[in-house]
Amino acid sequence: MDKTIEKIVSAQTSLGIELGSTRIKSVLIDDQFKVIATGSFEWENQLVDGFWTYSLDHIWQGIQKSYHALTRDVQEKYGINLTHIGSIGISAMMHGYLVFDQKDNLLVPFRTWRNANTTQAAAALSELFQFNIPERWSISHLYQAMLDREAHVTDVRYLTTLAGYVHWQLTGERVLGIGDASGMFPIDVKTKQYEQEKVAKFEGLMSENSISYGLLELLPKVLVAGEAAGNLTAHGAKLLDSTGRLQAGIPFCPPEGDAGTGMVATNSIAKRRGNVSAGTSAFAMLVLEKDLQHYYPEIDLVTTPTGSLVAMVHTNNCSSEINAWLQLFEQVAEVTGVSITRDQLFEKLFKEALTGDSDCGGLLSYGYHSGENITRMPEGRPLFVRKPTDDFTLANFMRMQLFSAFAALKIGLAILRQEHVKIDRIVGHGGIFKTAVVGQQLLAAAMQAPVTIMENAGEGGAWGIAVLASFLRHAKEKDLAIFLDDLVFSDVVGTTISPDSSDVIGFNQYVKNYQKGLAIEAAAIKQLS
């Protein structure tokens, strides 16, 4: 019998499912952490009644189709049906607002991390806690609903994230991995639980608003990587696999957010390590040796899946505007009769960016499809600006698009340099790095530090949560950092690019122009309402 078939039959496998902002991906790995099958489903959020959302029906449609695509992959490659799996993990976009009443009914449509309606609540909580509470955090959404006197608030009996919701439906367990939980409410890294002093302060606000229940009654139980998080129920098995082939009883690891699974996928959970994820949004995760001296609106303090403190610089916008322009160029190719695939077009245009002027010839772009917390923009207005005297070439235009994707991130990272945060290694992952060298080289200029891309970076967070599911079988023997170093990444090859001095100078000049031009973006938001 083929070794891979034997591993599938004997359930020496782990399944990771990650619900990203544009794709739900399923990855099946063997006991050596090698990918043996994949499946995916493309989706997009919808703006409904002023909120970015995904319906529950769309969530389950996407999960089932992604999983079924994976089972077809198994059938086509190995000629067998997938009926049992060694362990499963669920990951998803962090933050947001999913609230249920005592009968487990959803009270309002899912409010994703993209919603920027919580400015008042986030500012008030940050002041109260003396700790940065971003707009996208779940507790900001809850408090804003309280401030807005939304009728549903008094009926809330459970608040969770997307990963926590899916895990709950599959296992019946109301739990959450500590990394994802740290994007709901502040975590005490010593106790690995919600910070009690801040819980008490928030419950004071609840009391002032005549809400009698306690905050801890609403939030998921916090678990760290390696802890058991329940098993697939018969109901959950049918939710995941509508064919009825998948057996119940499969153990689950704690559900995690995409930031945590990205750290696992890039072996970046040890102190003085970091990673940058670049897709629809972008975020840098840097594992700290000690707490920051001050709190900053631009810096989130979250945790790794093991509960170590992480400084997170998150930008709501990254590659959406690049994708929009590439679609336009695809249409140009089509009407002129040029046959070229999207991947080929991306590669040619990205490589052209490396031939442009170091500062993009003066061109300027704001790829804001939604509000941007780092630069305090409440809404998005994609904007391209140039002076008549600027050097308007294709190379400069593409270089500008890439610089713009990382510009807000660079502004946030400058704060951490003031705090003397030391990082030995940064790993990049995400679609923007699919074209070799280009995104990596320009990110190195933005970070002013070497950037590594690993060979397995394309599998991303779905592979990362599959690894966390596999870790369930090793948690008693090793801690996660050693497990990753010694077993998972022992033979993984990566390429590292150090920052080019010309790129650094050019990027610094671009960011100066970018910050000066923010008034133009603000005016566009005001005038084009």
C-alpha positions as CSV (number, residue, x, y, z in Angstrom):
1,M,0.0,0.0,0.0
2,D,1.2,3.5,-0.8
3,K,2.6,5.2,2.3
4,T,0.3,8.3,1.9
5,I,-2.8,6.1,1.4
6,E,-1.8,4.1,4.5
7,K,-1.5,7.4,6.5
8,I,-4.9,8.6,5.3
9,V,-6.6,5.2,6.1
10,S,-5.0,5.1,9.6
11,A,-5.7,8.8,10.3
12,Q,-2.1,9.8,10.6
13,T,-3.3,13.2,9.3
14,S,-4.4,16.6,10.4
15,L,-6.9,18.9,8.7
16,G,-6.7,22.7,8.9
17,I,-9.5,25.0,7.6
18,E,-9.0,28.7,7.5
19,L,-11.7,31.2,6.6
20,G,-9.8,34.2,5.1
21,S,-11.3,37.4,3.8
22,T,-11.4,36.2,0.1
23,R,-10.9,32.4,0.4
24,I,-11.8,29.5,2.6
25,K,-8.9,27.0,2.4
26,S,-8.7,23.4,3.6
27,V,-5.3,21.6,3.9
28,L,-4.7,18.0,4.9
29,I,-1.2,17.1,6.1
30,D,0.4,13.9,7.1
31,D,2.4,13.1,10.2
32,Q,5.5,14.7,8.6
33,F,3.5,17.9,8.1
34,K,3.6,17.5,4.3
35,V,0.5,18.7,2.3
36,I,-1.3,15.7,0.8
37,A,-4.5,17.4,-0.3
38,T,-6.1,20.8,-0.5
39,G,-9.5,22.4,-1.3
40,S,-10.7,26.0,-1.5
41,F,-13.7,28.2,-1.9
42,E,-13.6,31.8,-3.1
43,W,-15.9,34.3,-1.4
44,E,-16.3,38.1,-0.6
45,N,-17.8,40.0,2.2
46,Q,-20.9,42.1,1.5
47,L,-21.8,45.6,2.7
48,V,-25.3,45.2,4.2
49,D,-27.1,48.0,6.1
50,G,-23.7,49.8,6.5
51,F,-21.8,46.7,7.9
52,W,-19.3,44.4,6.2
53,T,-20.6,40.9,6.7
54,Y,-20.8,37.3,5.6
55,S,-24.1,35.4,6.2
56,L,-24.1,32.2,8.2
57,D,-25.4,30.4,5.2
58,H,-22.5,31.6,3.1
59,I,-20.1,30.6,5.9
60,W,-21.3,27.0,5.9
61,Q,-21.7,26.8,2.1
62,G,-18.1,27.9,1.8
63,I,-16.7,25.5,4.4
64,Q,-18.6,22.5,2.9
65,K,-17.4,23.4,-0.6
66,S,-13.8,23.9,0.5
67,Y,-13.9,20.6,2.4
68,H,-15.6,18.7,-0.5
69,A,-12.9,20.0,-2.9
70,L,-10.3,18.6,-0.5
71,T,-12.1,15.2,-0.4
72,R,-12.2,15.2,-4.3
73,D,-8.5,15.9,-4.3
74,V,-7.9,12.9,-2.0
75,Q,-10.1,10.7,-4.2
76,E,-8.4,11.8,-7.4
77,K,-4.9,11.4,-6.0
78,Y,-5.2,8.3,-3.9
79,G,-8.5,6.6,-5.0
80,I,-10.0,6.5,-1.5
81,N,-12.8,8.3,0.4
82,L,-11.8,10.4,3.4
83,T,-13.7,9.0,6.4
84,H,-11.5,9.8,9.4
85,I,-8.9,12.3,10.3
86,G,-6.3,12.3,13.1
87,S,-7.1,15.9,14.3
88,I,-8.7,19.1,13.1
89,G,-8.2,22.8,13.6
90,I,-10.2,25.9,12.6
91,S,-8.8,29.3,11.9
92,A,-10.3,32.5,10.6
93,M,-10.1,36.2,10.4
94,M,-9.6,37.7,13.9
95,H,-11.8,40.2,15.8
96,G,-15.3,41.1,14.7
97,Y,-18.7,40.6,16.4
98,L,-20.8,37.4,16.4
99,V,-23.3,37.5,19.2
100,F,-26.0,35.0,20.2
101,D,-28.9,34.9,22.6
102,Q,-29.6,32.2,25.3
103,K,-31.2,30.0,22.6
104,D,-28.1,30.3,20.4
105,N,-29.8,32.5,17.8
106,L,-27.6,35.1,16.0
107,L,-28.8,38.5,17.2
108,V,-27.3,40.7,14.4
109,P,-25.5,39.8,11.1
110,F,-21.8,39.0,11.6
111,R,-19.8,42.3,11.8
112,T,-16.3,41.6,10.5
113,W,-13.0,43.3,11.4
114,R,-13.4,45.7,8.4
115,N,-16.1,47.7,10.1
116,A,-14.9,51.1,11.4
117,N,-18.0,52.2,13.2
118,T,-16.5,51.6,16.6
119,T,-14.2,54.7,16.9
120,Q,-16.0,56.1,19.9
121,A,-16.0,52.8,21.8
122,A,-12.3,52.0,21.0
123,A,-11.1,55.4,22.1
124,A,-13.1,55.3,25.4
125,L,-11.9,51.7,26.2
126,S,-8.3,52.6,25.4
127,E,-8.5,55.5,27.8
128,L,-10.2,53.5,30.5
129,F,-7.8,50.6,30.2
130,Q,-4.7,52.6,29.4
131,F,-4.2,49.9,26.8
132,N,-4.8,50.1,23.1
133,I,-8.2,48.7,22.1
134,P,-8.5,48.8,18.3
135,E,-11.7,49.5,16.5
136,R,-11.9,46.0,15.1
137,W,-11.6,44.2,18.4
138,S,-14.7,42.3,19.6
139,I,-15.0,44.3,22.8
140,S,-15.1,47.5,20.8
141,H,-18.0,46.2,18.8
142,L,-19.9,45.2,22.0
143,Y,-19.3,48.5,23.7
144,Q,-20.2,50.5,20.6
145,A,-23.5,48.6,20.5
146,M,-24.0,49.5,24.1
147,L,-23.3,53.2,23.4
148,D,-25.6,53.2,20.4
149,R,-28.4,51.6,22.6
150,E,-28.8,48.8,20.2
151,A,-31.8,46.7,21.3
152,H,-30.1,43.4,21.0
153,V,-27.4,44.1,23.6
154,T,-29.5,43.0,26.6
155,D,-30.1,39.6,24.9
156,V,-26.4,38.8,24.3
157,R,-25.3,35.6,26.0
158,Y,-22.3,34.6,23.9
159,L,-19.8,36.7,22.0
160,T,-17.2,35.0,19.8
161,T,-15.1,35.3,16.7
162,L,-15.6,33.6,13.3
163,A,-13.1,30.8,14.2
164,G,-14.8,30.4,17.6
165,Y,-18.2,30.2,16.1
166,V,-17.3,27.5,13.5
167,H,-15.5,25.5,16.2
168,W,-18.5,25.7,18.5
169,Q,-20.8,24.4,15.8
170,L,-18.5,21.5,15.0
171,T,-17.7,20.5,18.6
172,G,-20.2,22.1,20.9
173,E,-17.3,23.7,22.8
174,R,-17.3,27.5,23.5
175,V,-13.6,27.9,23.6
176,L,-11.0,30.0,21.8
177,G,-7.2,29.8,21.2
178,I,-5.4,32.5,23.2
179,G,-4.1,34.3,20.1
180,D,-7.6,34.8,18.8
181,A,-8.9,35.6,22.3
182,S,-6.3,38.3,22.6
183,G,-8.0,40.1,19.7
184,M,-11.3,40.1,21.6
185,F,-10.2,41.4,25.0
186,P,-6.8,42.0,26.7
187,I,-5.0,38.9,27.9
188,D,-2.8,38.6,31.0
189,V,0.3,36.8,29.7
190,K,1.1,35.5,33.1
191,T,-2.2,33.8,33.8
192,K,-3.1,33.1,30.1
193,Q,-6.6,34.4,30.8
194,Y,-8.5,37.6,30.2
195,E,-7.0,40.4,32.3
196,Q,-9.1,40.5,35.5
197,E,-8.6,44.2,36.3
198,K,-9.9,45.2,32.8
199,V,-12.8,42.7,33.1
200,A,-13.9,44.5,36.3
201,K,-13.6,47.9,34.6
202,F,-15.7,46.8,31.7
203,E,-18.3,45.2,33.9
204,G,-18.6,48.6,35.5
205,L,-19.6,50.0,32.1
206,M,-22.1,47.2,31.7
207,S,-23.6,48.0,35.1
208,E,-23.9,51.6,34.1
209,N,-25.9,50.5,31.1
210,S,-28.2,48.3,33.2
211,I,-26.7,45.1,31.9
212,S,-26.8,42.5,34.7
213,Y,-24.7,39.7,33.2
214,G,-21.0,39.4,33.6
215,L,-18.4,39.7,30.8
216,L,-16.8,36.4,31.5
217,E,-20.2,34.7,31.0
218,L,-20.2,36.0,27.4
219,L,-16.6,35.3,26.3
220,P,-15.2,31.9,25.1
221,K,-12.9,30.0,27.5
222,V,-9.3,30.7,26.7
223,L,-7.0,27.7,25.7
224,V,-3.3,27.6,24.7
225,A,-1.8,25.6,21.9
226,G,-1.7,21.9,22.7
227,E,-4.7,21.8,24.9
228,A,-7.7,19.6,24.0
229,A,-10.6,21.7,22.6
230,G,-13.3,19.1,22.1
231,N,-14.2,16.5,19.5
232,L,-16.2,16.5,16.3
233,T,-19.9,15.8,17.1
234,A,-22.3,13.9,14.9
235,H,-24.0,17.2,14.1
236,G,-20.6,18.8,13.3
237,A,-19.6,15.9,11.0
238,K,-22.7,16.5,8.9
239,L,-22.1,20.3,8.9
240,L,-18.6,19.7,7.6
241,D,-19.3,16.8,5.2
242,S,-22.8,16.7,3.8
243,T,-22.1,13.2,2.2
244,G,-22.1,11.7,5.7
245,R,-18.8,9.9,5.2
246,L,-16.8,11.7,7.8
247,Q,-16.9,10.0,11.2
248,A,-17.5,11.9,14.5
249,G,-15.1,11.9,17.5
250,I,-12.1,13.6,15.8
251,P,-10.2,15.7,18.3
252,F,-9.8,19.5,17.7
253,C,-7.1,21.9,18.7
254,P,-8.1,25.3,20.0
255,P,-9.5,27.5,17.2
256,E,-7.1,30.3,16.3
257,G,-7.0,33.6,14.4
258,D,-5.2,34.1,11.1
259,A,-2.5,36.1,12.8
260,G,-1.6,33.2,15.1
261,T,-1.7,30.6,12.3
262,G,0.4,32.9,10.2
263,M,3.0,32.9,13.0
264,V,3.0,29.1,13.1
265,A,3.2,28.8,9.3
266,T,6.3,31.0,9.3
267,N,7.9,29.6,12.5
268,S,7.7,33.0,14.1
269,I,6.4,32.3,17.7
270,A,9.7,32.5,19.5
271,K,10.9,35.7,21.1
272,R,12.7,38.2,18.8
273,R,11.0,36.7,15.7
274,G,8.4,38.2,13.5
275,N,6.4,37.8,10.4
276,V,4.5,40.0,8.0
277,S,1.3,38.8,6.4
278,A,0.3,40.6,3.2
279,G,-3.1,40.1,1.5
280,T,-6.3,42.1,1.7
281,S,-5.0,43.5,4.9
282,A,-1.4,43.5,6.1
283,F,0.0,43.0,9.6
284,A,3.4,42.6,11.2
285,M,3.6,40.3,14.3
286,L,6.7,40.8,16.4
287,V,7.2,38.6,19.5
288,L,8.4,40.8,22.3
289,E,11.0,40.2,25.0
290,K,9.2,42.6,27.4
291,D,6.1,44.8,27.5
292,L,6.2,48.2,25.7
293,Q,6.8,51.3,27.9
294,H,3.7,53.1,26.5
295,Y,0.5,52.2,24.7
296,Y,0.0,53.4,21.2
297,P,-3.2,53.6,19.1
298,E,-1.2,52.1,16.2
299,I,0.1,49.0,18.1
300,D,-2.0,46.1,19.2
301,L,-0.7,43.9,22.0
302,V,-1.9,40.3,21.3
303,T,-0.3,36.9,21.9
304,T,1.1,33.9,20.1
305,P,-0.9,30.7,20.3
306,T,1.2,29.8,23.4
307,G,0.4,33.2,25.1
308,S,3.7,35.1,24.5
309,L,3.3,38.9,24.1
310,V,3.2,40.1,20.5
311,A,3.3,43.7,19.1
312,M,1.0,43.7,16.1
313,V,0.9,46.5,13.5
314,H,-2.3,46.0,11.5
315,T,-3.3,47.9,8.4
316,N,-6.8,47.4,6.9
317,N,-5.6,47.8,3.4
318,C,-2.9,46.2,1.4
319,S,-3.3,44.4,-1.9
320,S,-6.9,45.2,-2.9
321,E,-5.9,48.2,-5.0
322,I,-3.2,46.3,-6.7
323,N,-5.7,43.6,-7.6
324,A,-8.1,46.3,-9.0
325,W,-5.5,47.7,-11.3
326,L,-4.4,44.3,-12.4
327,Q,-8.0,43.5,-13.4
328,L,-8.0,46.7,-15.5
329,F,-4.7,45.6,-17.2
330,E,-6.3,42.2,-17.9
331,Q,-9.1,43.9,-19.7
332,V,-6.6,46.0,-21.7
333,A,-4.9,42.7,-22.7
334,E,-8.2,41.1,-23.6
335,V,-9.4,44.0,-25.9
336,T,-6.1,44.1,-27.7
337,G,-6.1,40.4,-28.3
338,V,-3.1,39.6,-26.1
339,S,-3.2,36.1,-24.5
340,I,-1.7,36.2,-21.0
341,T,-2.7,34.5,-17.7
342,R,-3.3,36.5,-14.5
343,D,-0.2,34.9,-12.9
344,Q,2.0,35.9,-15.9
345,L,0.6,39.4,-15.8
346,F,1.3,39.8,-12.1
347,E,4.9,38.5,-12.5
348,K,5.7,40.8,-15.5
349,L,4.2,43.9,-13.8
350,F,5.7,43.2,-10.4
351,K,9.2,42.7,-11.9
352,E,8.8,46.0,-13.8
353,A,8.5,47.7,-10.4
354,L,12.1,46.9,-9.7
355,T,13.2,49.0,-12.6
356,G,11.4,52.2,-11.5
357,D,12.9,55.2,-9.7
358,S,13.6,54.5,-6.1
359,D,11.0,57.0,-4.9
360,C,8.4,56.0,-7.6
361,G,9.1,59.2,-9.6
362,G,6.9,61.3,-7.3
363,L,3.7,59.2,-7.9
364,L,1.5,58.7,-4.9
365,S,-1.4,56.2,-4.1
366,Y,-3.7,55.4,-1.3
367,G,-5.2,52.0,-1.8
368,Y,-7.9,52.5,0.8
369,H,-10.8,50.3,0.1
370,S,-11.9,50.6,3.7
371,G,-10.9,52.9,6.6
372,E,-7.3,52.9,7.8
373,N,-6.6,52.9,11.5
374,I,-2.9,53.7,11.2
375,T,-3.5,56.9,9.4
376,R,-6.9,57.7,11.1
377,M,-9.0,57.5,8.0
378,P,-12.6,56.5,8.8
379,E,-13.5,55.3,5.3
380,G,-11.8,54.2,2.1
381,R,-11.4,56.2,-1.1
382,P,-8.8,54.6,-3.5
383,L,-6.8,57.4,-4.8
384,F,-4.0,57.9,-7.3
385,V,-2.3,61.4,-7.3
386,R,0.6,62.8,-9.4
387,K,2.0,66.2,-10.4
388,P,2.3,67.0,-14.1
389,T,6.1,67.0,-13.7
390,D,6.3,63.5,-12.1
391,D,7.8,60.7,-14.1
392,F,4.7,58.7,-15.0
393,T,6.0,55.4,-16.3
394,L,4.6,51.9,-15.9
395,A,7.6,50.9,-13.7
396,N,7.0,53.8,-11.4
397,F,3.3,53.2,-11.3
398,M,3.8,49.5,-10.2
399,R,6.5,50.4,-7.7
400,M,4.1,53.0,-6.3
401,Q,1.4,50.4,-5.9
402,L,3.7,48.1,-3.9
403,F,5.0,50.9,-1.8
404,S,1.5,52.0,-1.1
405,A,0.5,48.5,0.0
406,F,3.3,48.7,2.7
407,A,3.2,52.4,3.5
408,A,0.8,52.4,6.5
409,L,2.6,49.4,7.9
410,K,5.9,51.2,7.7
411,I,4.4,54.2,9.6
412,G,3.3,51.9,12.4
413,L,6.6,50.0,12.6
414,A,8.5,53.3,13.2
415,I,6.9,53.4,16.7
416,L,8.5,50.0,17.6
417,R,11.9,51.3,16.6
418,Q,11.4,54.0,19.2
419,E,10.7,51.3,21.8
420,H,14.0,49.6,20.7
421,V,12.2,46.3,19.9
422,K,14.8,43.8,18.7
423,I,14.0,41.3,16.0
424,D,16.4,38.6,14.7
425,R,14.3,37.4,11.8
426,I,11.3,38.4,9.8
427,V,9.4,36.0,7.5
428,G,6.9,37.2,4.9
429,H,3.9,35.3,3.7
430,G,0.8,36.0,1.6
431,G,-0.2,36.5,-2.0
432,I,1.9,39.6,-2.6
433,F,5.1,37.5,-2.3
434,K,4.0,34.9,-4.9
435,T,6.1,36.7,-7.5
436,A,9.7,35.9,-6.4
437,V,11.9,38.6,-5.0
438,V,9.8,41.7,-5.8
439,G,7.4,42.0,-2.8
440,Q,10.2,40.6,-0.6
441,Q,12.8,43.1,-1.6
442,L,10.4,46.1,-1.2
443,L,9.2,44.8,2.2
444,A,12.8,44.6,3.3
445,A,13.1,48.3,2.4
446,A,10.0,49.1,4.4
447,M,11.1,47.1,7.4
448,Q,14.7,48.1,7.1
449,A,15.6,44.5,8.0
450,P,16.2,41.2,6.1
451,V,13.1,39.4,5.0
452,T,12.8,35.6,4.5
453,I,10.3,33.8,2.4
454,M,9.9,30.1,3.0
455,E,9.2,27.5,0.3
456,N,6.0,26.5,2.0
457,A,4.7,30.1,2.4
458,G,2.0,29.6,-0.2
459,E,0.0,27.2,2.1
460,G,-0.3,30.0,4.7
461,G,-2.6,29.8,7.7
462,A,-4.6,26.8,6.7
463,W,-1.4,24.8,6.9
464,G,-0.5,26.6,10.1
465,I,-3.7,25.5,11.9
466,A,-3.2,22.0,10.5
467,V,0.2,22.0,12.2
468,L,-1.4,23.2,15.5
469,A,-3.9,20.3,15.2
470,S,-1.0,17.9,14.7
471,F,0.7,19.5,17.8
472,L,-2.0,17.9,19.9
473,R,-0.1,14.7,19.7
474,H,3.2,16.2,20.7
475,A,2.2,18.8,23.3
476,K,3.2,16.7,26.3
477,E,6.7,16.2,24.9
478,K,7.7,19.6,23.5
479,D,6.7,23.2,23.7
480,L,5.5,24.6,20.5
481,A,8.6,26.7,19.6
482,I,10.8,23.6,19.9
483,F,8.3,21.4,18.1
484,L,8.4,23.8,15.2
485,D,12.2,24.2,15.1
486,D,13.0,20.5,15.6
487,L,10.2,18.7,13.7
488,V,8.2,21.0,11.4
489,F,10.8,23.3,10.0
490,S,14.0,21.2,10.3
491,D,14.4,20.8,6.6
492,V,12.4,23.8,5.2
493,V,14.4,26.0,2.8
494,G,13.9,29.7,2.7
495,T,15.4,32.7,0.8
496,T,16.5,35.9,2.6
497,I,16.9,39.3,1.1
498,S,18.5,42.2,2.9
499,P,17.3,45.8,2.3
500,D,18.9,47.6,-0.6
501,S,20.1,51.1,0.5
502,S,18.6,52.8,-2.6
503,D,15.3,51.1,-1.9
504,V,15.4,52.3,1.7
505,I,16.1,55.9,0.8
506,G,13.4,55.8,-1.9
507,F,10.8,54.2,0.4
508,N,11.5,56.8,3.1
509,Q,11.0,59.6,0.6
510,Y,7.8,58.0,-0.6
511,V,6.4,57.7,3.0
512,K,7.2,61.4,3.6
513,N,5.2,62.3,0.5
514,Y,2.5,59.8,1.6
515,Q,2.1,61.4,5.0
516,K,2.0,64.9,3.4
517,G,-0.7,63.8,1.0
518,L,-3.0,62.3,3.6
519,A,-4.9,65.6,3.6
520,I,-5.9,64.8,0.0
521,E,-7.3,61.4,1.0
522,A,-9.2,63.0,3.9
523,A,-10.7,65.6,1.4
524,A,-11.7,62.8,-0.9
525,I,-13.6,61.1,1.9
526,K,-15.3,64.3,2.9
527,Q,-16.3,65.3,-0.7
528,L,-17.1,61.9,-2.1
529,S,-19.5,60.7,0.6
